[in-house]
Amino acid sequence: MAANADDRRSGINGAIVIGAALPGGTVVAAKTGWTFSNSRDFFDGSAFADTNKRWFPGLRDAQGTYEGIFDNSGDLLFNAAALGAQLLRLYSDSNLGASSISLVEVAHGSGFLDATVNTSLNDMVKVSGQFRAAANWTIFTGS
């Protein structure tokens, strides 16, 4: 499918995977959401006599967040926060659910993780955290 083909999907089959691409990687259990930011640094290069600001691009800042239910059998993302960089893969469609159409990987790369566990009287035990690029990330551009 060509880029900009208006291929819309629900996030119901989204996934976070550690390691190899699906089907070889390990799908992180019990997560309910992730975000990915591909923001970029910009530098003000404005000078006297310019009629407006002039901006110059710097490096991309690949980072994001995750959230979900804490996996008491050994939450992979919580445990990985105590380790070095991990290869992460973010899927908007993991092709693992009944309503899945095809595999769509949004981005992947090596990242450092952190994690927070939240326990409450009237909710599931939850985990959330952030990841930040440890190396260059590859961004999905369509096929």
N, C-alpha and C positions, 0 to 999 in steps of 0.2 A: 504494500500500500504506500502510496506517495505521501510525503509530508503535506499537511494542511488538507487532508481528505475528510475532515470533520468526523473522525472516529471517536465518539463519546462513550464513556463507560462509568459505571458506578465504582466506588472504591471497595466493594464487598469482597473482592478477591485480591486485594492488595497484600503485599508481603514484604518483610525484611528478611534477607538471606545473608548468612555469614559464609564466606568462602566462595566456591565455584558457582557459576551460573546454574540456574535450574535446568535439568532436574538433579544435578550433582551436588549443589550446595545444601546447607542446613537451614531450613525455614525456621525462623525464631517463633516459638509458640506463644499464643495468647496475647498478641499485640493488636491494638485497635486503631492505630493511626501513626503516620509519620509525616514530616514536612521536609522539604529540601529547598535550600536557598542557594541560588547561583548568583548572588549579588557581586558587585565589583567595586573596587576602590576607584574614586575619581579625584583628580587633583585640579585645583583652580589655577589655570595658567593665564589668568587675566592680566592685562597690562594697561598702562596709560594709553588713552585714545581709543581703546576698544569701546564699542557701543553696547556690548553685553558681555557677560562672563563667557570665558572659553574654558571648557573642561577637557581633560585628557585622561584616558583610561589607564588604570593600573591592573593589578592582578585580580582574578576572580577569588571569591571567598566561599568555597563549597562547604556548607555546613547545614545542619538540620536538627530536628527533634524526633523523638519517638515517645509513644505512650501505650499503655495497655495494662493487662492484668498480670500481676506478679506470678511467675511460674515457680511454685514452691519445690518442684523437683530439681531446680537448679536453673534459674533464669539466665539465659545466655548473655543478654545485654548487660544485666546487672553484674554478672561475673566478669565480663570482658572489660568493664570499667576499671578493674584492678590490673589489667594487662596492658601490653603495648598496643600499637595500631592493629586494627582488624580490617580485613577486606569485607566491605559491606555492599550489598546490592539492594536497590529499592525498586520494587515492582508495583505498578499501578494495577496490573492484572497478572497474577501468578499462574494462571491456567490450572489452578488446583480445585476450583469450585465448580459446582454443577452449571452455573450460569456463565462460566468463563468462555470467552471467545478465542483468544490467543494470548500468548505470552507477551507482556510489554514491560521491559526493563527501562526505568526512567533514568537512572544514574548508577554508577558504581565507582568505587575507589577505596583506598585505604584511609581509615579514620580512627581518631582517638575518641573514646566514649566516656561519658560520665553518667551517673544514675542516681535516682532518688526513689526510695520506697515510701509510699504513703498508706498508712493503716488507719481506718476509721471504723467506729462502732457500727455505722449503718451503710457500709459499702464494701465492695470487694477490696482486697489488698491490691494496690496498683503500683506500677513502676513507670517512671518517665525519665527522660534524660536528653542529652544533646550529643551530637557527634561533630567533629571538626576534621577537615582534611589533613592527612599526614603525608599525602603525595598528590599527584595530579589525578583528577576525577574525569571519567568519561561520561558525557551527557548524551542521552538518546536523541537522535535527530530525525527519526523516521526511517522507513525503508523504501 
